[in-house]
Amino acid sequence: MTAWTREQLDTVARVDEIEVSSLRSDGSVTSPRIIWAVRDGDEVYIRSVNGPTAAWYRSTRARHQGRLNVGDLDLDVSFVDVDGQINDRVDAAYRDKYRRYAASIIDSINSPNAAQTTMRVDPR
């Protein structure tokens, strides 16, 4: 596993909208989708506001690899399933970074399954 650089982590923390693409079996990437990502220490986490039925999330399940576009960074990444115990910290990070949108991301009745889609994103 490759580690995030300080610049990359700072960019993830600063940029509100992140684009995610999944890697197809032929090596091409899917069309990017705008998501929200958070930094927790030296790690980056994403989740699907629309739960596990969102197309972009489902496509990450096939190869667990893809790309993030964050500000001016274009990064090849791996999507790693995480234990639900991390969700309290990730919830707190989303509330802190996206205060005005927190209800849409984690607190809404419209996204009751978002937490089960939490993934750590590792650079590769």
Secondary structure as the mmCIF struct_conf table of DSSP 4:
data_model
#
loop_
_struct_conf.conf_type_id
_struct_conf.id
_struct_conf.beg_label_comp_id
_struct_conf.beg_label_asym_id
_struct_conf.beg_label_seq_id
_struct_conf.end_label_comp_id
_struct_conf.end_label_asym_id
_struct_conf.end_label_seq_id
HELX_LH_PP_P HELX_LH_PP_P1 THR A 2 THR A 5
HELX_RH_AL_P HELX_RH_AL_P1 ARG A 6 ARG A 14
BEND BEND1 ASP A 16 ASP A 16
STRN STRN1 ILE A 18 SER A 22
STRN STRN2 LEU A 23 LEU A 23
HELX_LH_PP_P HELX_LH_PP_P2 ARG A 24 ARG A 24
TURN_TY1_P TURN_TY1_P1 SER A 25 ASP A 26
BEND BEND2 GLY A 27 GLY A 27
STRN STRN3 VAL A 29 VAL A 29
HELX_LH_PP_P HELX_LH_PP_P3 THR A 30 PRO A 32
STRN STRN4 ARG A 33 ILE A 35
STRN STRN5 ALA A 37 ASP A 40
TURN_TY1_P TURN_TY1_P2 GLY A 41 ASP A 42
STRN STRN6 GLU A 43 ILE A 46
TURN_TY1_P TURN_TY1_P3 VAL A 49 ASN A 50
HELX_RH_3T_P HELX_RH_3T_P1 GLY A 51 THR A 53
BEND BEND3 ALA A 54 ALA A 54
HELX_RH_AL_P HELX_RH_AL_P2 ALA A 55 ARG A 63
BEND BEND4 HIS A 64 HIS A 64
STRN STRN7 GLN A 65 VAL A 70
TURN_TY1_P TURN_TY1_P4 GLY A 71 ASP A 72
STRN STRN8 LEU A 73 ASP A 81
HELX_RH_3T_P HELX_RH_3T_P2 GLY A 84 ILE A 86
HELX_RH_AL_P HELX_RH_AL_P3 ASN A 87 LYS A 97
TURN_TY1_P TURN_TY1_P5 TYR A 98 TYR A 98
HELX_RH_3T_P HELX_RH_3T_P3 ARG A 99 TYR A 101
HELX_RH_AL_P HELX_RH_AL_P4 ALA A 102 ALA A 102
HELX_RH_PI_P HELX_RH_PI_P1 ALA A 103 ASP A 107
TURN_TY1_P TURN_TY1_P6 ILE A 109 ASN A 110
TURN_TY1_P TURN_TY1_P7 PRO A 112 ASN A 113
HELX_RH_3T_P HELX_RH_3T_P4 ALA A 114 THR A 117
STRN STRN9 MET A 119 PRO A 123
#
